[in-house]
């Protein structure tokens, strides 16, 4: 992964520059802002992996900025403040902050918190990525769910056993709900050869209907378009 990108929002320039130097020395890409509005502008334009945000700032304070960030983004936010009362910590956490560091602070303590939150955020992103990869090969139409990763088909939550060819035919149709495929198209795409005799398609379609339809004679999903071919009917949400 490329270097983590950290946003530091602090109206005290000395503190702002100091934090920036420490972070850059550890290889992070640093973005700096002196108030909440500037910080939000950077968040909208750049990919940010973690933000360090001062609470007390002119223009827009850190609490307001954090609340606005949480409307769209999930990256960790560490809040800085000169106050140490429990009510300030509670307010920070309630508005969406992940951690809280009281000024004056030891730079090594802040860096340790940054590293800890980024490790957790990396795991969170990895889980999301794995989930997205898994969901890429899952197709749902109404109560039908076809999973190419596990090569399984379920109807209304119940697993249904189908043959490999039936699975491939249904996968083709479910990936293109509403589109009509001729028997020749289905044969050529599933068997990967020129269609000569397509009678077998009709047999597989009939078998699929018996397995996925509540009433095969009045199908909800697998429809025949007479004289044209077959389709999986789109379902209303």
PyMOL commands that set and color helices and strands:
alter all, ss='L'
color gray80, all
select helices_A, chain A and resi 13-25+36-45+62-69+86-94+107-136+164-174+183-191+199-212+216-218
alter helices_A, ss='H'
color red, helices_A
select strands_A, chain A and resi 5-9+29-33+50-54+76-81+99-102+138-141+144-147+152-155+158-160+222-225+229-232
alter strands_A, ss='S'
color yellow, strands_A
deselect
rebuild
show_as cartoon
